[in-house]
Amino acid sequence: MRPWWLYRIGKISLLVFIAMFGFGYVVMELWNALIPALFGGPIVTFWQAVGLLLLSHILFRGWGHGYYGKRSNNWRKRFEEKLASMTPEEQEKFKREWKDRCGWYPGMEKDVQPQGQTRT
């Protein structure tokens, strides 16, 4: 008798294979229908489409929801806590330095007012 987890692994791997085939086929068809006609780009094969799908997943979503995914969601909260613990003079100095280096600072969109209005 096979352990229960082997059945689950079999089902999951079958679903992954079906999803990879389905998404790869859809990407291939959409690419071949649009890109060559619109931009004169190349026609891609199924495996190239699967590679594009994997590459776009890595570039736009990352490797997963592990440690780095959780950490990256908390940086703004930690930054705002650190900024709140500074004196107003330290805050202004920090914002000036950050803006000089980067051209913006976190929270800048809150500080920007429509033209003709001043902050109160």
Secondary structure, 3 states (H helix, E strand, C coil): CCCHHHHHHHHHHHHHHHHHHHHHHHHHHHHHHHHHHHHCCCCCCHHHHHHHHHHHHHHHHCCCCCHHHHHHHCHHHHHHHHHHCCCHHHHHHHHHHHHHHHCCCCCHHHHCCCCCCCCC
